[in-house]
Amino acid sequence: MTTDKGTGDIVVVRDDAIYYYGANGRGTCYAYEGPKKLVSTFGKYVALLSSPQISPPNKSNALRRFGGSQADDLFNTSTFALLDTDLKYIAYSESLVAQVKSLFIEWGDVFLLTLDGKLFRYHERPLQQKLDILYQRNLYVLAISLAQKAGVDASQRNVILRKYGDYLYQKGDFDTAMQQYLKAIDNTEPSQVIRKFLDTQRIHNLIEYLEELHEHDKATVDHTTLLLNCYAKLKDTAKLETFIKSGNNFDLDTAISMCRQGGYYEQAVYLAKKHGEHELVVDILMEDSKNYEDALAYIWRLEPDMAYPNLMKYARVLLEHCPRDTTQLFIDYYTGQYRLQKDTIVPTPPVPQGAAASAVQNLTSFIPLPYRQTPAVPSPATAGNQQLSDAQTAEAEAAGPPREYNIPKPRTAFSSFVDHSVEFVTFLEACLEQDCIVEGDKIDLYTTLFEMYLETAGGKKSPEKEEWENKAKRLIEGQNIPIDTSNVLLLSHLSNFRDGTILVREQQGLRFDIFRSYTSANDTAGAIKALKKYGPEEPQLYPAALAYFTSSPRILQEAGDELDVVLKRIDDDGLMAPLQNRRLIDSYRSETEAKRKEINELGTKPAVFQARRCSACGGNLDLPTVHFLCKHSFHQRCLNQVNDAVECPICATQNATIRAIRKAQEESADRHDMFQDALQRSRDKFGTISEFFGRGVMSVPTSD
């Protein structure tokens, strides 16, 4: 019996066990069989000296006595042991041949005094030596307990855990080994563990370790990538969703990128929305999910400064798939009426638990997008985590008054409506309905709207074409319309919109040009209509009409009785010289017909050349001879020309003069200002008109 100085308990040793007695009575006991001779406490150890076992007498004892007392001493050894009762292991054990007289503690060591006068001293080893001994014997559990009892720091305990994990890994106990690595995760290089579990068969252990790294904020971008790849390989959507909702610190860009690559678009949207990455949300919905309606709805929920760049980035695609809603969003934003959309909430009726037992949780329940219809029967997990736990999104509506923001110029939206003319017209018309429009923007809007009316009309057939052309006409007929006249003329000409050209010329008093536009197009009915409309105010149109009506038999036939009306008006108003000039006109016509007949014969009948002398040298003609259709003949040597483009030298000067005159007439044919100026200054109006008529000013180009 002895006393534990540390606790004050009484230690009693018997043959079967060691007993502790305290103030409250009997305490714990530890089984340790064998006769005990001496006992003492040494720090945390119990020092025991066990007596030798006494065997019953038998024949072997008689044989031993034959050897004498020395043989007896060999078989009657004592055992000295140090026991750690807390950790329940034998720290030291030794067999002693000599009988021990005394056991005592002094100077921090244990001393044994034997009967033969020998003194043995026992000194406790340092902790590291103890651990090394346990490592050699693969007693890692005991080493861990010993280190904890000794109060070593966490880094040293983690070294033991890591060694224990390596030992279990070598034995093939991968699950238990991973548990040790997880306990030592704070002081372990992750790559050392990860390399051991890269095999596909141990992917679950790898996932467990990577998840723990994220829990301890020790994960890098590569660790996040590897973990998400593992989820994707196992197609474990549930764990993936749990991970991204866990709130662990991980690289956001890597996580979103891996979700997009693996086809987990809803999870990628959830992450982007959770971290306020609005551009990424729209990009995923547009580029990956192809969910254009949700993308548009999400844009509509953003603040103006965030909504505008996303809208402009995907405007053409949104107009292609959601034309009506996208156009409305453009109208709201560019007219200063942009409002954030909010969800209208309606209660969800309760459903039986069994009806949704097999439903899979969907992350879209965490993303309340307008126009998104949530499932009619949500799963339990969804119902528990959904932000709108007892309600569903029914529809979206405008929330609050319009936001204040800088309204962009309408011109910035024009390029977005390429190939969407109807939506573009709707947008332009809505913008023009606003009262406060900057003058420069108003010009752009009116001009572009006029162009779109004409472009749309060009792709339609009657009666739709006439309807769009009437819209264009009403637009430029309005008061204070800031469209430049040159733009109207150009656009009307490019679109063959004659009403636009006529209207501009009417507004500028260019009635003669209106009439000429009809005559140049050989539109006899239009020319007669213009003559009746503008003739009373512009009398000089009647001589021009007379020239047009008499320009060809076909036109004369189309004019019909209108020719008599024109002649009567010219005669009554004295717009031309007396009608005796009709005789001159007839002579010109007969001469013209003769020339045409001659030209026709030259082109269809053979020509006969009867000249006998050279027109150049006067000598008799001999071969080789060159004949011209003008009836002049020459020696080939007298022409001094070797190419085929040869011209009669006698008629060349006259022909050049005629060509020059014709060229001058063609160049001055479009100089209408020169004709009008000469007509205003002339006293003989008919003479002036006749002169310019001869120059070709009022000639009508013939169609091939």
Wavefront OBJ file of the C-alpha trace (Angstrom):
o trace
v 0.000 0.000 0.000
v 1.167 3.489 -0.788
v -0.183 7.010 -1.350
v -0.513 8.841 -4.670
v 0.952 12.229 -3.828
v -0.612 13.811 -6.872
v -4.224 12.965 -6.081
v -4.020 12.020 -2.402
v -5.573 8.626 -3.116
v -4.435 5.449 -1.354
v -3.087 2.782 -3.684
v -3.595 -0.790 -2.583
v -2.141 -3.665 -4.563
v -3.335 -7.211 -4.328
v -2.585 -10.319 -6.246
v -5.463 -9.737 -8.652
v -5.437 -5.934 -9.223
v -4.461 -2.439 -8.170
v -7.088 -0.493 -6.191
v -7.481 3.226 -5.566
v -9.269 4.600 -2.501
v -10.184 8.206 -2.061
v -12.259 10.350 0.255
v -15.459 9.030 -1.363
v -14.493 5.443 -1.002
v -13.193 2.946 -3.465
v -12.249 4.310 -6.861
v -11.070 2.704 -10.046
v -9.143 -0.520 -10.153
v -6.783 -1.953 -12.731
v -6.323 -5.671 -13.242
v -2.744 -6.833 -12.846
v -2.357 -10.382 -11.556
v 0.557 -11.766 -9.631
v 1.960 -11.492 -6.124
v 3.261 -8.019 -5.253
v 6.048 -7.353 -2.788
v 6.627 -3.569 -2.964
v 4.610 -0.653 -4.409
v 5.256 3.059 -4.800
v 4.022 5.960 -6.963
v 6.383 7.733 -9.286
v 4.733 10.693 -10.938
v 2.037 9.291 -13.208
v 3.387 5.748 -12.821
v 2.842 3.008 -10.285
v 6.114 1.164 -9.491
v 5.559 -2.508 -8.604
v 7.921 -5.212 -7.498
v 6.377 -8.621 -8.007
v 7.508 -11.637 -5.976
v 8.504 -14.836 -7.799
v 5.800 -17.455 -8.369
v 5.919 -20.385 -5.842
v 5.483 -23.666 -7.677
v 4.186 -26.864 -5.969
v 6.789 -29.548 -5.245
v 7.284 -32.168 -7.914
v 9.938 -34.367 -9.387
v 11.571 -31.518 -11.204
v 12.174 -29.752 -7.888
v 14.110 -32.728 -6.666
v 16.207 -32.569 -9.734
v 16.755 -28.853 -9.148
v 17.927 -29.488 -5.610
v 20.535 -31.699 -7.128
v 22.014 -28.533 -8.656
v 22.118 -26.706 -5.368
v 20.887 -23.252 -4.242
v 22.319 -21.403 -7.240
v 19.938 -23.215 -9.546
v 17.039 -22.195 -7.319
v 17.988 -18.547 -7.544
v 17.791 -18.672 -11.343
v 14.172 -19.814 -11.276
v 13.102 -17.452 -8.464
v 13.499 -13.998 -10.170
v 11.493 -10.882 -9.208
v 9.777 -8.562 -11.702
v 10.008 -4.793 -11.557
v 7.381 -2.850 -13.602
v 6.226 0.741 -14.087
v 2.538 1.013 -14.957
v 0.725 4.026 -16.478
v -2.753 3.486 -15.102
v -4.280 6.396 -17.040
v -3.192 5.127 -20.440
v -3.338 1.495 -19.282
v -0.001 0.309 -20.515
v 3.249 -1.045 -19.003
v 5.859 1.655 -19.432
v 8.782 -0.511 -18.252
v 9.328 -4.095 -17.118
v 12.446 -5.952 -15.963
v 13.259 -9.277 -14.313
v 15.682 -9.152 -11.363
v 17.654 -12.185 -10.182
v 18.680 -10.619 -6.921
v 16.125 -10.150 -4.192
v 15.056 -6.523 -3.745
v 15.280 -5.152 -0.257
v 13.919 -1.663 -0.798
v 12.139 0.514 -3.418
v 12.276 4.306 -3.023
v 11.973 7.540 -5.048
v 14.622 10.204 -4.870
v 15.924 13.062 -7.079
v 13.201 12.373 -9.626
v 14.313 8.797 -10.225
v 13.390 5.322 -8.981
v 15.931 3.356 -6.923
v 16.013 -0.377 -6.115
v 18.295 -1.773 -3.377
v 18.995 -5.495 -3.543
v 20.001 -7.848 -0.729
v 23.442 -8.280 -2.201
v 24.092 -4.561 -1.826
v 23.449 -3.419 -5.393
v 21.553 -0.182 -6.098
v 19.659 0.232 -9.393
v 18.609 3.670 -10.651
v 15.807 4.163 -13.245
v 15.462 7.459 -15.118
v 12.451 8.385 -17.295
v 13.172 8.850 -21.021
v 12.288 12.117 -22.799
v 8.943 12.239 -24.614
v 10.437 12.082 -28.099
v 12.333 8.876 -27.277
v 9.141 7.371 -25.929
v 7.340 8.280 -29.164
v 10.118 6.850 -31.299
v 9.856 3.549 -29.450
v 6.096 3.503 -30.015
v 6.614 4.315 -33.719
v 8.954 1.331 -34.039
v 6.317 -0.915 -32.564
v 3.496 0.685 -34.679
v 1.696 1.705 -31.488
v 0.373 4.935 -32.988
v -2.835 5.036 -30.973
v -0.841 4.873 -27.753
v 1.568 7.480 -29.118
v -1.337 9.813 -29.814
v -2.721 9.321 -26.323
v 0.697 9.837 -24.783
v 1.234 13.062 -26.720
v -2.172 14.384 -25.696
v -1.519 13.560 -22.040
v 1.882 15.252 -22.273
v 0.198 18.387 -23.645
v 2.263 18.682 -26.800
v 1.251 21.348 -29.342
v -1.079 20.684 -32.274
v 1.662 20.554 -34.873
v 3.442 17.687 -33.069
v 0.189 15.816 -32.568
v -0.535 16.205 -36.287
v 2.853 14.664 -37.084
v 1.830 11.561 -35.131
v -1.561 11.496 -36.850
v 0.082 11.770 -40.234
v 2.452 8.909 -39.418
v -0.498 6.864 -38.276
v -2.326 7.653 -41.508
v 0.660 6.585 -43.588
v 0.819 3.319 -41.640
v -2.888 2.611 -42.240
v -2.562 3.550 -45.930
v 0.235 1.004 -46.353
v -1.972 -1.608 -44.706
v -4.778 -0.807 -47.184
v -7.152 0.687 -44.616
v -7.842 3.787 -46.717
v -10.953 5.007 -44.905
v -9.310 5.017 -41.475
v -6.144 6.511 -42.951
v -8.178 9.363 -44.401
v -9.658 10.042 -40.982
v -6.146 10.533 -39.598
v -5.210 12.815 -42.480
v -8.324 14.868 -41.858
v -7.383 15.290 -38.186
v -3.892 16.464 -39.202
v -5.091 18.700 -42.033
v -3.890 21.948 -40.446
v -0.203 21.018 -40.583
v -0.116 18.728 -43.600
v 0.861 19.643 -47.120
v -2.335 18.817 -49.089
v -0.468 17.581 -52.133
v 1.134 14.773 -50.087
v -2.279 13.363 -49.282
v -3.980 14.132 -52.586
v -1.387 12.190 -54.576
v -2.208 9.061 -52.554
v -5.914 9.182 -53.432
v -5.942 10.128 -57.100
v -6.981 6.620 -58.062
v -10.593 6.416 -59.258
v -11.383 3.712 -56.687
v -10.508 6.114 -53.873
v -12.285 9.162 -55.292
v -14.704 9.287 -52.358
v -11.808 9.623 -49.908
v -10.340 12.336 -52.109
v -13.645 14.231 -52.138
v -13.805 13.986 -48.362
v -10.321 15.457 -48.007
v -10.927 18.248 -50.517
v -14.168 19.198 -48.795
v -12.314 19.406 -45.493
v -9.688 21.642 -47.088
v -12.426 24.054 -48.086
v -13.903 23.878 -44.589
v -10.538 24.953 -43.151
v -10.019 27.680 -45.805
v -6.872 25.941 -47.016
v -8.095 25.175 -50.535
v -6.509 26.727 -53.587
v -7.881 27.210 -57.078
v -6.514 23.815 -58.086
v -8.212 22.142 -55.139
v -11.559 23.679 -56.075
v -11.128 22.586 -59.662
v -10.258 19.042 -58.604
v -13.213 18.803 -56.228
v -15.700 19.999 -58.828
v -14.212 17.606 -61.351
v -14.762 14.776 -58.889
v -18.393 15.783 -58.438
v -18.835 15.939 -62.185
v -17.202 12.542 -62.672
v -19.547 10.954 -60.145
v -22.482 13.020 -61.456
v -23.238 13.837 -57.849
v -25.471 16.870 -58.252
v -26.633 16.781 -54.647
v -23.115 17.121 -53.263
v -22.277 19.785 -55.803
v -25.239 21.861 -54.721
v -24.418 21.302 -51.060
v -20.862 22.450 -51.675
v -21.720 25.667 -53.482
v -24.369 26.503 -50.863
v -22.114 25.708 -47.931
v -20.601 29.184 -47.757
v -17.044 27.856 -47.895
v -14.361 30.101 -49.235
v -13.377 29.003 -52.727
v -12.335 30.660 -55.933
v -15.581 31.906 -57.470
v -14.345 32.155 -61.038
v -13.006 28.609 -60.949
v -16.199 27.196 -59.479
v -18.403 28.926 -62.039
v -16.115 27.918 -64.889
v -16.122 24.264 -63.823
v -19.911 24.232 -63.423
v -20.298 25.658 -66.902
v -17.888 23.153 -68.401
v -19.660 20.276 -66.665
v -23.110 21.377 -67.807
v -24.302 22.451 -64.345
v -25.705 25.735 -65.561
v -28.238 26.251 -62.784
v -25.524 25.886 -60.163
v -23.318 28.319 -62.070
v -26.176 30.824 -62.198
v -26.763 30.402 -58.479
v -23.117 31.096 -57.649
v -22.910 34.109 -59.944
v -26.115 35.594 -58.584
v -25.143 34.924 -54.978
v -21.904 36.874 -55.407
v -23.453 39.698 -57.421
v -21.806 38.760 -60.725
v -24.678 40.015 -62.857
v -22.808 39.898 -66.143
v -21.910 36.266 -65.520
v -25.519 35.401 -64.725
v -26.717 36.863 -68.022
v -23.808 35.295 -69.905
v -24.597 31.810 -68.565
v -28.306 32.113 -69.279
v -27.621 33.357 -72.802
v -24.577 31.387 -73.919
v -24.959 28.114 -72.017
v -28.555 27.560 -70.954
v -30.030 29.301 -74.010
v -32.710 30.469 -71.615
v -33.372 33.796 -73.278
v -36.586 34.641 -71.453
v -34.978 34.235 -68.032
v -31.960 36.231 -69.167
v -34.172 39.107 -70.287
v -36.158 38.919 -67.075
v -32.965 39.024 -65.025
v -31.723 42.079 -66.921
v -35.029 43.748 -66.164
v -34.387 43.234 -62.451
v -31.024 45.034 -62.473
v -30.264 48.644 -61.713
v -30.153 50.881 -64.808
v -26.364 51.186 -64.887
v -26.053 47.373 -64.830
v -28.995 46.603 -67.086
v -27.857 48.808 -69.975
v -24.500 47.117 -70.829
v -26.041 43.646 -70.564
v -28.975 44.655 -72.737
v -26.729 46.136 -75.420
v -24.393 43.123 -75.367
v -27.136 40.624 -76.178
v -29.701 42.882 -77.838
v -29.697 41.157 -81.228
v -30.034 37.659 -79.758
v -32.809 38.772 -77.418
v -34.650 40.469 -80.268
v -34.374 37.255 -82.242
v -35.939 35.075 -79.539
v -37.986 37.523 -77.403
v -38.832 40.372 -79.786
v -41.848 41.805 -77.986
v -40.433 41.941 -74.458
v -36.997 43.075 -75.627
v -38.517 45.912 -77.642
v -40.547 46.968 -74.621
v -37.416 46.994 -72.467
v -35.671 49.196 -75.055
v -38.643 51.545 -75.099
v -38.766 51.796 -71.299
v -35.052 52.442 -70.993
v -34.727 54.980 -73.811
v -37.830 56.913 -72.773
v -36.812 57.246 -69.119
v -39.544 54.895 -67.908
v -37.286 52.039 -66.793
v -38.550 50.329 -63.659
v -37.126 47.332 -61.880
v -39.359 44.289 -62.144
v -40.548 42.523 -59.043
v -42.310 39.215 -58.536
v -45.970 38.873 -57.750
v -46.317 36.255 -55.026
v -49.246 33.883 -54.713
v -49.603 31.234 -51.991
v -48.770 27.646 -52.826
v -51.318 25.045 -51.698
v -49.892 22.397 -49.357
v -49.144 18.994 -50.857
v -48.764 15.583 -49.244
v -45.264 14.657 -48.163
v -45.243 11.431 -50.155
v -46.040 13.146 -53.422
v -42.660 14.842 -53.488
v -40.496 12.244 -51.781
v -38.561 11.426 -54.921
v -38.168 15.003 -56.171
v -34.657 16.320 -56.613
v -33.749 19.681 -55.170
v -33.353 22.342 -57.831
v -31.163 25.366 -57.323
v -33.412 27.467 -59.493
v -35.674 27.832 -56.473
v -32.988 30.068 -55.010
v -33.051 32.353 -58.064
v -36.425 34.137 -58.115
v -36.550 35.199 -61.742
v -39.635 36.858 -63.181
v -41.672 34.825 -65.608
v -40.125 31.616 -64.164
v -42.755 29.136 -63.092
v -41.621 27.162 -60.045
v -42.601 23.490 -59.785
v -46.150 22.820 -58.756
v -44.958 20.152 -56.306
v -41.696 21.188 -54.630
v -39.435 18.671 -52.966
v -38.963 18.776 -49.193
v -35.415 20.046 -49.606
v -36.592 22.751 -51.955
v -39.411 23.757 -49.685
v -37.033 24.055 -46.775
v -34.401 26.161 -48.501
v -36.453 28.180 -50.927
v -36.296 31.889 -50.252
v -39.972 32.143 -50.994
v -40.710 29.156 -48.791
v -44.488 29.222 -48.842
v -45.105 30.996 -52.110
v -44.365 30.826 -55.798
v -43.482 33.416 -58.396
v -46.490 34.003 -60.600
v -45.473 36.876 -62.799
v -43.379 40.040 -62.836
v -44.590 43.584 -62.741
v -43.027 47.016 -62.551
v -41.870 48.004 -59.093
v -42.107 51.596 -57.931
v -41.510 54.805 -59.862
v -39.000 55.032 -62.727
v -35.366 55.101 -61.663
v -33.227 58.156 -62.269
v -30.429 57.552 -64.766
v -28.775 59.127 -67.766
v -30.906 58.296 -70.782
v -28.666 57.340 -73.724
v -29.110 58.776 -77.181
v -31.577 56.808 -79.321
v -28.944 56.446 -82.042
v -27.002 54.018 -79.802
v -29.834 51.486 -80.095
v -30.221 51.607 -83.874
v -27.619 48.949 -84.663
v -29.314 46.481 -82.312
v -32.434 46.341 -84.498
v -30.703 45.132 -87.658
v -32.968 42.589 -89.407
v -35.829 43.481 -87.031
v -37.567 46.248 -88.910
v -41.023 45.871 -87.340
v -39.631 46.046 -83.782
v -37.412 48.937 -84.823
v -40.407 50.881 -86.114
v -42.216 50.232 -82.821
v -39.218 51.532 -80.890
v -38.870 54.672 -83.032
v -42.571 55.496 -82.848
v -42.549 55.088 -79.057
v -39.533 57.393 -78.721
v -41.190 60.069 -80.872
v -44.235 60.068 -78.612
v -42.148 61.600 -75.851
v -42.471 65.338 -75.370
v -38.979 66.335 -74.335
v -36.683 65.162 -77.118
v -33.435 66.877 -77.981
v -33.506 68.431 -81.465
v -30.581 66.353 -82.677
v -32.220 63.132 -81.457
v -35.497 64.166 -83.067
v -33.800 64.517 -86.456
v -32.253 61.049 -86.095
v -35.564 59.508 -85.051
v -37.672 61.043 -87.827
v -35.135 60.362 -90.553
v -34.609 56.762 -89.460
v -38.340 56.155 -89.063
v -38.970 57.463 -92.594
v -36.251 55.163 -93.898
v -37.688 52.165 -92.027
v -41.178 52.849 -93.398
v -39.795 52.757 -96.917
v -37.608 49.712 -96.254
v -40.514 47.785 -94.764
v -42.754 48.766 -97.657
v -40.142 47.473 -100.096
v -40.446 43.985 -98.668
v -44.242 43.895 -98.716
v -46.865 43.362 -101.371
v -50.068 45.259 -101.942
v -52.067 46.289 -99.999
v -49.511 46.165 -97.127
v -46.981 48.029 -99.235
v -49.412 50.888 -99.820
v -50.139 51.036 -96.097
v -46.448 51.460 -95.212
v -45.955 54.004 -97.992
v -48.913 55.984 -96.688
v -47.264 56.013 -93.257
v -44.093 57.401 -94.799
v -46.074 60.022 -96.697
v -48.013 61.122 -93.613
v -44.755 61.393 -91.692
v -43.152 63.894 -94.092
v -46.427 65.761 -94.598
v -46.556 66.696 -90.930
v -45.796 70.120 -89.563
v -42.346 70.980 -88.206
v -40.856 67.655 -89.238
v -37.072 68.066 -88.870
v -36.062 65.849 -91.797
v -33.567 67.299 -94.199
v -34.959 67.638 -97.723
v -31.903 66.049 -99.294
v -32.343 62.976 -97.074
v -35.983 62.645 -98.118
v -35.060 62.916 -101.790
v -32.205 60.424 -101.456
v -34.221 57.864 -99.506
v -37.206 58.238 -101.809
v -35.009 57.772 -104.856
v -33.306 54.680 -103.416
v -36.674 53.139 -102.520
v -38.466 54.243 -105.715
v -40.902 56.171 -103.532
v -42.143 58.726 -106.027
v -44.654 60.296 -103.645
v -41.825 61.388 -101.378
v -39.929 63.006 -104.215
v -43.060 64.751 -105.458
v -43.976 66.004 -102.018
v -40.545 67.576 -101.464
v -40.588 69.201 -104.856
v -44.072 70.504 -104.201
v -42.937 72.055 -100.944
v -40.027 73.724 -102.755
v -42.109 74.769 -105.772
v -40.237 72.536 -108.235
v -43.325 71.614 -110.238
v -41.439 71.381 -113.514
v -39.111 68.790 -111.968
v -42.118 66.779 -110.832
v -43.454 66.710 -114.376
v -40.021 65.741 -115.733
v -39.806 62.858 -113.249
v -42.902 61.367 -114.871
v -41.762 61.974 -118.428
v -38.301 60.533 -117.766
v -39.980 57.349 -116.531
v -42.319 57.313 -119.581
v -45.244 57.472 -117.168
v -47.797 59.141 -119.437
v -50.649 58.801 -116.951
v -48.552 60.396 -114.222
v -47.476 63.178 -116.555
v -51.115 63.939 -117.442
v -52.019 63.924 -113.731
v -49.172 66.310 -112.917
v -50.132 68.529 -115.844
v -53.698 68.824 -114.622
v -52.547 69.532 -111.062
v -49.735 71.989 -111.714
v -50.580 73.276 -115.212
v -52.772 76.199 -114.080
v -49.945 77.494 -111.857
v -47.092 76.548 -114.205
v -48.255 77.284 -117.841
v -44.887 76.352 -119.323
v -45.693 72.731 -118.542
v -47.988 72.626 -121.566
v -45.233 73.115 -124.167
v -43.179 70.516 -122.342
v -46.168 68.200 -122.389
v -46.582 68.777 -126.107
v -42.935 67.843 -126.667
v -43.386 64.685 -124.586
v -46.622 63.613 -126.248
v -45.117 63.940 -129.719
v -41.847 62.181 -128.828
v -43.033 58.738 -129.979
v -46.110 57.136 -131.515
v -46.678 54.984 -128.422
v -46.746 57.969 -126.094
v -48.946 59.867 -128.540
v -51.401 57.001 -128.486
v -51.316 56.881 -124.667
v -51.992 60.608 -124.480
v -55.164 60.279 -126.553
v -57.492 63.303 -126.340
v -55.159 64.982 -123.855
v -53.043 66.162 -126.800
v -55.967 68.255 -128.092
v -56.407 69.767 -124.642
v -52.729 70.721 -124.538
v -52.838 72.239 -128.014
v -55.942 74.206 -127.166
v -54.389 75.531 -123.959
v -51.200 76.547 -125.781
v -53.266 78.306 -128.465
v -55.573 80.039 -126.012
v -52.787 81.288 -123.729
v -50.306 82.025 -126.515
v -47.697 79.853 -124.928
v -46.050 79.111 -128.267
v -45.741 80.794 -131.731
v -48.759 80.448 -134.065
v -49.609 76.924 -134.986
v -48.225 77.473 -138.541
v -45.082 76.082 -136.990
v -46.868 72.807 -137.345
v -45.749 72.773 -140.989
v -42.141 73.160 -139.896
v -42.597 70.333 -137.485
v -43.967 68.127 -140.254
v -40.936 68.903 -142.441
v -38.602 67.992 -139.607
v -40.436 64.730 -139.154
v -40.247 63.848 -142.872
v -36.556 64.658 -142.925
v -36.025 62.529 -139.839
v -37.880 59.624 -141.378
v -35.716 59.874 -144.539
v -32.544 59.782 -142.460
v -33.764 56.799 -140.507
v -34.629 54.993 -143.723
v -31.158 55.698 -145.123
v -29.516 54.411 -141.954
v -31.670 51.298 -142.088
v -30.692 50.611 -145.697
v -27.005 51.014 -144.882
v -27.335 48.407 -142.183
v -29.432 45.897 -144.130
v -28.661 46.321 -147.874
v -25.375 46.025 -149.786
v -23.678 49.325 -150.805
v -22.522 49.923 -154.429
v -19.274 51.907 -154.943
v -18.775 53.350 -158.469
v -15.902 55.830 -157.897
v -12.960 55.415 -160.295
v -10.514 57.927 -158.854
v -8.886 58.256 -155.442
v -10.481 61.064 -153.428
v -7.063 61.937 -151.981
v -4.560 61.872 -154.881
v -7.015 61.933 -157.826
v -5.333 58.983 -159.535
v -7.090 55.965 -160.933
v -8.060 53.438 -158.275
v -6.158 50.182 -158.185
v -5.999 47.460 -155.607
v -5.814 47.528 -152.687
v -8.670 50.038 -152.427
v -10.624 51.335 -149.368
v -14.283 52.390 -149.758
v -16.330 54.334 -147.154
v -20.119 54.394 -146.767
v -19.991 58.118 -147.389
v -19.156 57.152 -151.063
v -15.516 58.296 -150.831
v -12.854 55.847 -152.091
v -9.057 55.851 -151.545
v -5.906 53.984 -152.299
v -4.840 52.133 -149.203
v -1.430 53.753 -149.451
v -3.033 57.214 -149.434
v -4.683 56.684 -146.030
v -1.358 56.227 -144.218
v -3.133 54.101 -141.565
v -2.539 50.474 -140.775
v -5.190 49.759 -138.155
v -8.828 48.832 -138.734
v -10.241 51.931 -136.954
v -9.902 54.083 -140.036
v -12.109 57.048 -140.819
v -12.763 58.945 -144.029
v -10.279 61.848 -143.963
v -12.664 64.109 -145.909
v -15.625 63.589 -143.520
v -13.542 63.305 -140.338
v -13.656 67.027 -139.547
v -17.416 67.239 -139.979
v -17.970 64.080 -137.949
v -15.783 65.420 -135.134
v -17.800 68.643 -135.099
v -21.075 66.726 -134.898
v -19.747 64.550 -132.070
v -18.585 67.606 -130.156
v -21.974 69.281 -130.574
v -23.734 66.117 -129.447
v -21.481 65.790 -126.445
v -22.105 69.386 -125.469
v -25.854 68.824 -125.806
v -25.663 65.736 -123.624
v -23.646 67.576 -120.998
v -26.064 70.514 -120.971
v -29.167 68.331 -121.064
v -29.286 68.178 -117.247
v -28.571 71.891 -116.758
v -32.187 72.741 -116.026
v -31.178 75.885 -114.195
v -29.583 77.195 -117.404
v -32.786 76.414 -119.324
v -34.990 78.111 -116.702
v -32.734 81.165 -116.581
v -32.744 81.506 -120.385
v -36.516 81.040 -120.474
v -37.109 83.777 -117.894
v -34.893 86.269 -119.693
v -36.212 85.485 -123.170
v -38.989 87.416 -124.822
v -39.601 84.633 -127.357
v -40.519 81.799 -125.039
v -41.295 79.395 -127.852
v -38.002 80.110 -129.570
v -36.085 79.440 -126.393
v -37.958 76.211 -125.769
v -37.342 75.121 -129.358
v -33.644 75.875 -129.019
v -33.278 73.862 -125.830
v -35.498 71.163 -127.220
v -33.038 70.823 -130.046
v -30.235 70.516 -127.543
v -31.974 67.566 -125.976
v -33.016 69.214 -122.718
v -36.522 67.803 -123.009
v -35.585 64.620 -124.810
v -36.747 61.325 -123.356
v -34.157 58.556 -123.226
v -35.291 55.560 -125.195
v -35.224 52.160 -123.607
v -33.053 49.508 -125.223
l 1 2 3 4 5 6 7 8 9 10 11 12 13 14 15 16 17 18 19 20 21 22 23 24 25 26 27 28 29 30 31 32 33 34 35 36 37 38 39 40 41 42 43 44 45 46 47 48 49 50 51 52 53 54 55 56 57 58 59 60 61 62 63 64 65 66 67 68 69 70 71 72 73 74 75 76 77 78 79 80 81 82 83 84 85 86 87 88 89 90 91 92 93 94 95 96 97 98 99 100 101 102 103 104 105 106 107 108 109 110 111 112 113 114 115 116 117 118 119 120 121 122 123 124 125 126 127 128 129 130 131 132 133 134 135 136 137 138 139 140 141 142 143 144 145 146 147 148 149 150 151 152 153 154 155 156 157 158 159 160 161 162 163 164 165 166 167 168 169 170 171 172 173 174 175 176 177 178 179 180 181 182 183 184 185 186 187 188 189 190 191 192 193 194 195 196 197 198 199 200 201 202 203 204 205 206 207 208 209 210 211 212 213 214 215 216 217 218 219 220 221 222 223 224 225 226 227 228 229 230 231 232 233 234 235 236 237 238 239 240 241 242 243 244 245 246 247 248 249 250 251 252 253 254 255 256 257 258 259 260 261 262 263 264 265 266 267 268 269 270 271 272 273 274 275 276 277 278 279 280 281 282 283 284 285 286 287 288 289 290 291 292 293 294 295 296 297 298 299 300 301 302 303 304 305 306 307 308 309 310 311 312 313 314 315 316 317 318 319 320 321 322 323 324 325 326 327 328 329 330 331 332 333 334 335 336 337 338 339 340 341 342 343 344 345 346 347 348 349 350 351 352 353 354 355 356 357 358 359 360 361 362 363 364 365 366 367 368 369 370 371 372 373 374 375 376 377 378 379 380 381 382 383 384 385 386 387 388 389 390 391 392 393 394 395 396 397 398 399 400 401 402 403 404 405 406 407 408 409 410 411 412 413 414 415 416 417 418 419 420 421 422 423 424 425 426 427 428 429 430 431 432 433 434 435 436 437 438 439 440 441 442 443 444 445 446 447 448 449 450 451 452 453 454 455 456 457 458 459 460 461 462 463 464 465 466 467 468 469 470 471 472 473 474 475 476 477 478 479 480 481 482 483 484 485 486 487 488 489 490 491 492 493 494 495 496 497 498 499 500 501 502 503 504 505 506 507 508 509 510 511 512 513 514 515 516 517 518 519 520 521 522 523 524 525 526 527 528 529 530 531 532 533 534 535 536 537 538 539 540 541 542 543 544 545 546 547 548 549 550 551 552 553 554 555 556 557 558 559 560 561 562 563 564 565 566 567 568 569 570 571 572 573 574 575 576 577 578 579 580 581 582 583 584 585 586 587 588 589 590 591 592 593 594 595 596 597 598 599 600 601 602 603 604 605 606 607 608 609 610 611 612 613 614 615 616 617 618 619 620 621 622 623 624 625 626 627 628 629 630 631 632 633 634 635 636 637 638 639 640 641 642 643 644 645 646 647 648 649 650 651 652 653 654 655 656 657 658 659 660 661 662 663 664 665 666 667 668 669 670 671 672 673 674 675 676 677 678 679 680 681 682 683 684 685 686 687 688 689 690 691 692 693 694 695 696 697 698 699 700 701 702 703 704
